[in-house]
Amino acid sequence: MLDHNVIQGRGFRNVVDGGRVTGFQFELRQPNYRGTAGSLLDGVGVVVDGERIPDHVPLWTLQGRTLTLDELRASTDVRWQLDEPAVITVPKPGGLTTGVHRLEVVVYLRRPYFPPAVSRTTFTAAATGVIVPPAPEGGLRFGVSTYSYTGDIYTLMTLEDVLADVADLGATGIEILGEGNVPNYPTPDAAWVDHWHASLEKYGLTATNYGSWVDTDMWRDRSLTAEEGAAQIQQDLRLAHRLGFTSVRPKFGVVSWDLEPHPIWQEAVQRSLDLAAELDVVICPEIHAPTPIKHPVTQAYVDFIEKSGTEHFKLLIDTGIFNTEPVLELSEEIESVDGGEVPEHLRPLAVPMADLVEVLPHVHFIQAKFAEVDDDLNDLHVPWGEIIPTLQDAGWSGWLSSEYEGRREPYRARDQVRRQHALLRSLAARR
């Protein structure tokens, strides 16, 4: 689907030709109520970060053809259809710098059915866009979780829109929520599964982590047995494997504020290890605030790994445990027990990097949780300037999967994910 704003959320990037950055481009939705012949296009005014680009300079790409404004005016077989974005390319040696830019446009269309004095119609739009640098080769891999698009997906965006967004920003991994993104879960139609694999190929994406739940207190009068919990894990292992995922995050029900998992977790996992090995899918419980790394919950997982000797049970780290400031915008209305301004479960853990290094040999996947990256590419909560070098120094080369959990204004997530990728890749490229 196209965005409501004339300036589209996808397509904002630098243009590389022969190894040189020669300009930048962005995409526009047709602002009229009908398609328009190319000869009726009368230019586009572009202002980027306050710099005005002369109207005749930008190039237009429509229906696979790139033309100057004069060529458009003289064309007889080019149209700007209502359901197709136009790609606008602005020649600019060196392009735009990595980061956030302010873009303003005025689209000029001639409409002959208006009186001549007013037939040249203007359509204005403004937006911010983010130039994301290419991911450095080797080392860390960069993906995105569909959870980031909560509120937008299935309202403003389809699942395929999300995949297109992830590919557009140059990420190569996609993480999904089984019960959130698989139609007819847990038994999707074969046609949908085929379409899923075709979409991964189309957008050049790798299926990374599959989020699942073991609802231990599904019923009011009793908890799941270990056998029932194992059945849930095994169902999701099979479905994840069918969809091409290599790890499954089972979120167990918890019995305490520090997220101690229900006691059935260990036997349920033990019963599922043979299947995980057969399918070559790793089961990854999540280390999530308010549980730090130095904690009995984490240690119990590590003990299980070391005792079993399995390669198919490892840790998933949620980077919210490294927060140095509290995230309050989406917090539950729970009062602090000790009278503090911030409830205990929302207080930043600021887990030290030394603790991360200690468990990294057991870490399979990292959810790059964040809530806000500002206009200068500063994360207001997570110390990425410490995390990225720590991972690189340790030689860890797994997936960093963006998990935006900030304010949910429409389309804010896609902008924030782009900002985070610009930040993370810039830090990774320094080594």
N, C-alpha and C positions, 0 to 999 in steps of 0.2 A: 504494500500500500504506500501511496505517497503521503508525505507529511502535509499538515494543513498550512504551515508556513510556506511561502513561495520558495524561500531558501531551504533546501533539503538538508537533513541531518547527515546523509551519506554523500560521499563524493568530494569532500574538501581535502585537497592534498596538493603537494608540490608535483610538478611535472618534470620527469627525468628523460633526457634525450641524449643518447650516446654517452652516458655517464655524467652528464652535466645537468644541473637543475636549471631549467629554462623559464620557469614560471609557476603559476599555481592555477588550480581549477576548482570549480564548485558546480552544483547542480541546482536547477530551478524548476519548480512546478509551473506548468502553464497557468497563468493567473486569470485567463479569460474563462468564460463559461462554455466555450467551444474550441475546437482545434483551429489553427491559423495557418494560412499559406505562408511560406518563408518570405515571400515578397512583401508581406504586410508587416514584417518585423522592422522596427525602425531604431534599433540600437538598445544597449543596456548601459546605464550609468553605474559604475562600480566605485565605491569608496571603501578602502581597507585600512583600518587603523588611522583614519583621518586623511589618507592620501587618495586624491581623486584620480581615477584612470579615465582618460578621454573615451567618449562613447564609442568611437570607431575602432579602438584598439582590441577589445576582446574578440576572440574567435568563438563561433557557435558550432556545436556538434549536435546534429539532429539526424535521426534515422541512420546513424553510422557515418555520416558525411560531415566533415569539418570545413566551414566556410567563413570568409570575412563578411562584414556587414554589407559591403558592396555586392558580393557574390549572392548573398541572401536576397537583397533587393531585386536582383536581376533573375532570380531563379524561377523556374516554372514547374518543378517537380519535387519540391521540398515542403514538408509540413511539420508544424509543431503540434503533435496530437495531444489531446487532453490528458491521456493516461501515460504519457512518456515525458521524463525529465529532459530538459536541455542541459548539455554540459557547456559551461562557459570557461574558456581558457584565457588567462591573462598573461601575456608574455612579460616576464620580469626576471632578468638574470639573477640567479641565486635563490629565487623563490621567496618564501616566507620562513621565518625562524620557527623552530619547534615551540609549540605552546599555543596559547589562546589568542585569537585575533577577532576584532570587531569588523563585521562585514555589513555594508549597506548597499542596496541595489535599487535602481529604478528601471523597470522594463517599459519600453515604449512600443506600443502596438497601434497600427492604423486600422480603424474600423470604418470602412467606406459608407456604411449605412447611417453613420452619424453626420450631421452637417459639417462641412469642411473646417469650420473654425474650431471644432472640438473633436475631430475624428482621430487626432493623434492622442491616444489615451495613455496615461501613466499609471503604473502599478508599483508601489513601493513596498519594500520589506527590509528587515534588519535582523541580524542574528549574530551570535558568536560561534566561531568554529575553532577546531583544534587541529593543528598540524602535528601528526604523530610520526616520529622517525621510524625507519625500518628497524625491526628487531635485530640485535647483534647476532651474528652467526655463532653457533655452538653454545654450550652452557645452558642457561636458563631458557625455558620455553614458556610462551605467553598465551594464555587462554582467557575465557570469560565464562561465568556461570549465568544461565538464564535467570537465576534468582535476582540478578542485578536489575532486571526489567520488570520486576513485580509492579503491578498497577498499570503498566503500559501494554504488556503482552496480553493478547486476547481482547484488548479494548482498542488501543491505538495501533498495535502492531500484531502481526501474525507471528507464529514461531519461525516461519521462513524469513520474515523481516528481521528477526533477531539474528538469525544465522547470517543474513546479508550484512547486517551492521557489524557483526564480529569480524567477518572477512574484510569488510571495508576499512577497518582500522588496522588491518595487518596482523591480527591475532590468528593463531592456527589451531587452537584447542577449544572445544565446546563442552561444557559441563551442564547436565540437566538434572531436573527433579523428576523422578519416575512418576509419582502420582500427580505432579504438577504439569507435565508436558507430554505425557504419552496418552493419546486418546484411547478410550476403552481399556485403560489400565485395569488389570494386569495382562489382558489378552488383546493387544492391538491387532487390527486387521493386517493380513499379509501385504495388502496393497500399501498401507501406511508405512510398514517396515521397509518395503522396497523404495518408497518415496524418501524416507529418512536417509537411507544409504545413498540414494541419488543426490540428495541435497548436500550431504557431506562431500561428495565428489565435486559437485558443482561449485561449492564455495571453498574448496581446498581445506576442509576442516577435519581434525582428528577428534573422535569421541574420547573424552578423558575420564571424567568421574561421574558416576551415576548416584544421585542422592536417594536414599530410601529410609523408611521408618519401620521400627519395630515397636508398635504401640502396646507396650506391656500391660497397660491398664485399659485395654479396649472395652472391657465390660466393667460395670460398677461393682459386681459382686465377687470378682476374682481376677487375678493376674494371669497373663499367658503362662503356660508351662514352657520349659526349655524346648520341648519338642515342637510346640507351636511357634515359638520364636525362631527356631531353626528353619521351620517351614517357610516363614516369611522371608528370612535371609536367602534361602535357596531359591525361592520364587524370583526374587529380584536379581540374584546372581545369573539365573538363566536368561531373564529378560535383558539384563545389561549386556551379557555376552551376545545375545541375538542382535543387539543394536550396535555392537562394536566397541563397547566400553571395556576398559582394562582395570577399573577399580570401582568399588561400591562403598559408599559411606552409609552404614546403618546407624540411624539416630535412635538409640534406645531410650525408652522412658527412664526418667531419673527419680531418685528417692530423696534428694537433698538439694539445698541451695547451691552447693558446689558441684552439682551435676554428677553425682555418683550414679552410675548406671544400675538399673534393676539387677538383682543378683542372678537372674537367668542368663545374663549376657555371655558368661564364659562357656557354659555348657552349650548354649545355642550356637556360638561361634565354633566350638570344638566339633560339633556335629556337622558343620558346614565346610570344614577345611578340605575334606577330600574333594568335594564338588568344586570348590574354589580352585584347587590345584588342577583338576581335570579341565576346567574352562580357562585356566590361566587368568583369573580375575582376583585382584587383591582386595581383601576386606579392610577398610580403613576407618576405625572409630575416630571421632573428631575431638581434638583438644580445643575447647572453646571457653572463653571467659564466661563466668568467673573462676574457671579452673585453670591454674597456672601449670607450667611444666613440672615444677617441683611440688608434686601433690600425690597422695595415695592413688587417685584415679589414674593418673598418667603412669605411675609406677606399676600399677596392676597390669596395664596393657603391655608395658615393656617386659615385665616378668613373664607374661603369657608368651610373648614373642620368643624370648630367650629359652624358656622351658620347652616349648613345642618345637623349636627349630624351624618353624614354617617360614616360607618366603611369601605366603599369601595372607598374612595378617600384619599390617603395619600402621603407622600413625598418619593422621591427617591433621595438619596444624592450621588453625584459623588465626589470622594475624591480628584479630582483635585483642589477643592476649598481650600484645606489645604496646597497646595504646598508652600514651603518656597524658592524655586529656580525656575526660569523660565525654561520651556521646549521649546527649540528653534529648535530642529532638524527637526520637521515636520511643522514648523510655516508657515503661509501664508506670501506672500511677500507684507506686508502692512507697510508703513512707520509710525513712531510715529508722532502724531499731535504736541506734545510738544517738539519734538526734542530729546527725550530720546533714548538710545540705544535699549531698548526693547519696542515694540509696546504696547500700553495701555492694549489691551485685552489679552496680554500674560504675563503681570506682575503678579507675585504670590500674591494671596490674603491672604495667611497665616491666614485663618479664625481661630479664637481662639476656644479652646475646650469648653469654657463656652457657646458659641453660639450653638454648636452642642448639648450640654446637654439640652439646652432650648427647642429645637424642637424634640428631640429624641422620645417623646411620639407620635409624628405624623409621624415618619419615619418607612416605611415598608420594604425598601430594600436599600442596599448600593452597588454601583458599585465601586469596589476597583481599581480605575484608577491609573495607574503608567506608567512610561516611562523607568526606568532603575534601576535594582538592581545589585550592583557590586559583585565581587568575594568574598567579605567578608560579603555578605548579608546586605549591607547598601543600602537603597533606597536613591537616590541622590536628590529627590525632595519632597517626602511625609513623614511627621513625624509619622511613624507608632508606634514609641515608646510612643507617646502621645495618638494616636487614639485608639489603642487596649485597654489600661487600662481605658480610658474614657468610652468606650462601656461596658466593663466588670463591672466597678463601678456602671454604671447606670442600670445594669441588662438587657441590650439590647441583644436579642438572635436571631436576624434575620440572613439573608444571607449576607456574604461578597463575592461578585462575581468579580473575577479578570477581569480587563479590561485593557489589555496591549495596550498602544498607543505610542510606541517608534519606533525606526528604524525598517525597514521591510526587512532586509536581510533574505534569506531563513532559516527557522527553528529557527530563533532567538526568535520568540514569545514563542515557547514551552519551550525553555530553561529559558526565563525570567519569565514565569508563574510559573515554578517549583521553581525558586529562590524566587519569592514572597511568594509562599505557605510555603516554608521552613522558611522564615522570619516571616510571620504572625503567623504560628502555634507555632513557638518557643516563640514568645512574649506572645501568649495566654496561653501557658503552664506554664508561670512563676507565674500565679495567682492560 
